[in-house]
């Protein structure tokens, strides 16, 4: 009998629009000969499966099951395709742990940790991984942001501490009025704001996952934004950025990036596919980690699908590898 898989999409944040774009790619490339798949939409209002005739079947949240045509459908594993909360910040993973369902992403603790940019860079630095200097502002708990950032060198990036897709992010070149506006913009997205030093260099991003017990690093991408930095608009608007996959770099540089990526995957005890963003500072000859994305985009324009193609993987093979790894986790329990 084929394993029964729940593919979850949607979400509770503005990133749900990216989740639905990823969902198209994932659904078009799942192996339906190998798995029985039900798409589950998770929204603030309801969790449901929609039948072909448009009927919404609610999910029984006691055990994450469905009752369809009088029969209860239980799942063997979950393919998580939700960007932002609750699919990327550990909330959904914690729920699945409680009901005993394996899933394709990092576990609850790692997902919660990496969703918090400040915690991520702190743990990375503790593990000997290069990161930028930064400070954290918490809403209503700081009187003078200028005093808090005295030890930082401008320019800096100001961004919500929790979240993704570069929503609410700004680059600030000097401690002037633009700093206050950038902080205010970020606080509209989150109650915590990270201010991080700008590191000059080439921007690389690399997909990493585990398959058959081995950590696999994909051919990584160099991102060149036509805007001042790689913000939400540059990420999702055609023509505003150049993505070179695989990046054209010396093998010595490439191996430093791959080695850092493997070390991060291992140090953070990651599972499933993640994407790590780096700045390679040529003056120091070292990659600096920017952030870890534990549910990276899967739309046709996204970076991981580009990298998989460069590595010679089909998306069907890749999604099967993720699901099989999750099913293997179930057997190991």
Buried (B, 14 or more C-beta within 10 A) or exposed (E): EEBBBBBBBBBBBBBBEBBBBBBEBBBEBBBEEBBEBBBBBBEEEEBBBEEEEEEEBEBBEEEBBBEEEEEEBEBBBBBBBBBBBBBBBBBBBBBBBEBEBBBBBBBBBBBBBBBBBBBBBBBBBEBEBBBBBBBBBEEEEBEEBEEBBEEBEBBBBBBBBBBBBBBBBBBBEEBEEBBBEBBEBBBEBBEBBBBBBBBEBBBBBBBBBBBEEEBBBBBBBBBEBEEEBBBBEBBBEEEBBEBBBBBEBEEEBBEBBBEBBBBBBEBBEBBBBBBBBBBBBEEEEBBBBBBBBBBBBBBEBBBBBBBBBBBEBEBBEBBBBBBBBBBEBBEEE
